[in-house]
Every structure is written in structure tokens, then in C-alpha cells.
């Protein structure tokens, strides 16, 4: 018998077949954000922290922490130009989002991720796709269009990882 926590199903809306560019990109990003939440539903703290696909050090909780960090960087720091301390990154351990998941608190990580998603959605509301942010390390201009497409790619890739991790944890596949 598998160990499961009780959770409500995260709603997920299929992207429209026809919409303007901003709405289309936002809907695909929302779809992938919801997919990540679904991949983590019903699992215990121990299961969320399990590095279930050896030799990878990835865990579902590590992915949530990583995507919270990515959301903050691209929308708060790059797009809006705000000075934000990293959420999990440290100079000693740049991969602390993943590496620190063993000691992480799932409730904190999910709350942080949800807050960063909310802030990202607020940041893009009403902005034209040509809005330019500045990549911090190299000082390169980056458009909101590029950020939105990159974030869809980021989530799609990590949702593939999450699919494998979840299947190895308890056999759940799909969606």
C-alpha cells in the first residue's frame, strides 16, 4: 500500500486553440504551472523529498523550490528590475534549491512557489510582449515574449522530470 496525503485536485485549464499572443502564452504557462502542482498532489513530505530516479539528485520538492527561484528571477529581477535576494541559491551551493530539499519544508516551498507565480502574473498583466527587462549577469536585454516562452520551456522540461519522479515514487503517471 502506498502512503498518500489527502489533497484537492488542482484545477487545470486547457489553453485555447485561438487567442492573442499574450493570452496564448499566459494560458500555456498556466497549464504547465498547474501540471507541476498536480504532479505533487497526494504525496507525503517524505515522498516529495524522495530522489527517486537515481543517479539524479532531483526530487519533486526540489523542482518546486527551483521553479519558485526561476519565477522570481525572470519576473521580479529581470523583467521588473527589482533587487531580490535569492530564495534558495547560495554562493556556497548554487543548486541549494535542489540540494537543500531534504531539509526543506514542503508547506513553505509550495507557499513560496505560489506567491512567486502570483507576483509573476501581476508583473506581466497588461504589459506588451515587447517590454524589455535586463538579464542581470550579462546585462542583455530580454523581452517579455522571450521570458514567457522560456518559462513555458522551463516548466515543460521540468514537468517531464516530475512525471518520471512521480512514477518512481508511487506509480502515478499521466497528466
N, C-alpha and C positions, 0 to 999 in steps of 0.2 A: 504494500500500500504506500502511495506517495504522500508526503507531507505537504499540505496546502494551507495557505491563509485565505480567508474569505475576502473577496473584493467584488465591487460592482464592475460591470463591463464598461470600459472606456468607449464612449461614442466615437465613431469614425465615419466621416462623410466622404463619399467618393467624389473626386474632382469632376467638375462639369466637362462635357465634351466641347462646349463652346463658351468662351468668356474672353474678356480683355486680358492683356498680358499680366498686369499686376494681380488681378483676381485669380488667374490661372496658376501663376507661380505661388501665390499665397495658399491656394487650396491644395496644391500638391505638397507643399511644405507641411501644412496642417495634417494632411493624410499621413505623412511619414512620421510626424511627431506622435500622432495617435497610435500608429503602429508600434512604435517603441514602447509606449505605455502598455499596450496590450501584451507585448512580449513578456512584460514583467509582472503581469497580473496573476494573483493567486499563489505567489511564491512566498516562502518564509524568508526571514533575514538570512538564514544560513544558505538557502538556495540562491538568493540574489548575489551572494558573495562568492559562490562556488565558481572556481576556474575550471569549467567542465570540459574544455576542449584542449587537452594537452598537445603540444607543449606551450600553447598560448597562455599568457597571463591575463587574458580578458575575462571579465565577469559581467553579468548584466548590470550590477550596481556600478561597476567601473565605467560602463558605457553611459549610464545616466549621468554620472559625475562629469565625464568627458564632454558630453553634449551640453551640459549646463555651462561649462567653461567656454565651449565654442560659441554658444549663443551669446554669452556676454562679450566675448572678444569681437565678433563680427558686427554686432548691432550697437553695443554701448561704446566700445573703444574705437573701432574703425569707422562705422557709419556716423555716429554722433560726436566722436572726438572726445568722449569723456574719459577722465582718468579713473580707472577702476583697478583695484588690487585683484590679482588672480584669485579665483575661488579655491583651487586645489594645487595648481602649479607652484613649485618652489624652485629656487636656483639649485638646491641640492638634489632635487628629484623632479625634473620637468614632467615626468609621467606619473605624478602623485595622484592624479585623477583616477588612474587605473591601479597603481601600486598601493595606494592608501585605502582602497576599497575594503580590504579585510577588516580594518578598524573603523570604517565609515558607518554612519547611522543612516539607514535607508530612508527614514522619515525626513531627515534633514536634506538628504540628497534629492529626493523627489520634490520636496518643497522648493529647494533652490532651483532645480531644473524648471519647475512650473513657473516660478517667478521670473526666471530669465526668458522663458518663452513669452510670457505676458509682456515683459518690457520690450522684447523684440517686436512683437505685434504692434505695440504702441509706437515704437520708433519708426516703423515703416508706414503707418497709417497716413494716407494722403500724399505720400512722397512720390514724385515721378521716378521712374526706373533709371533715369539719367543722373539722379542725385549721386554726388561723389563723396566718398569717405577717403580716408588716408590710412593705408597699411602702415602700421607703426614701425616695424623693424627695418623696412626698406624705404619708407616714405613714398610708396607708389600710390597713385590714385586708383580707387576701386569704385565701380558704380554699384548702386543698389541692385541692379539687374544681375550683375556678376555674383554679388553676395547671395541673393535668393537662389540662383541656380547652384552655386557652390553648396549652400545649405541643404538643398534637395539631394544633391550627390552625397553629401556627408551622411545624412540620415539614411539614405537608401543603402549605402555601403555598410553602415553600422547595423542597420536592421537585418541585413544578411548575416552578419556576425551574431546578432541576437537570436536569429532563427536557429542557428547551429547550437549556440549556448543553451537555449531553452530546450531544444530537443534532447540534448545530452543530460539536462537536469531531470526532466520528468517525461520525456517522450512527446510533449505537445509540439505540434507543427502547424504551419499554415498561418494565414492572415498576417 
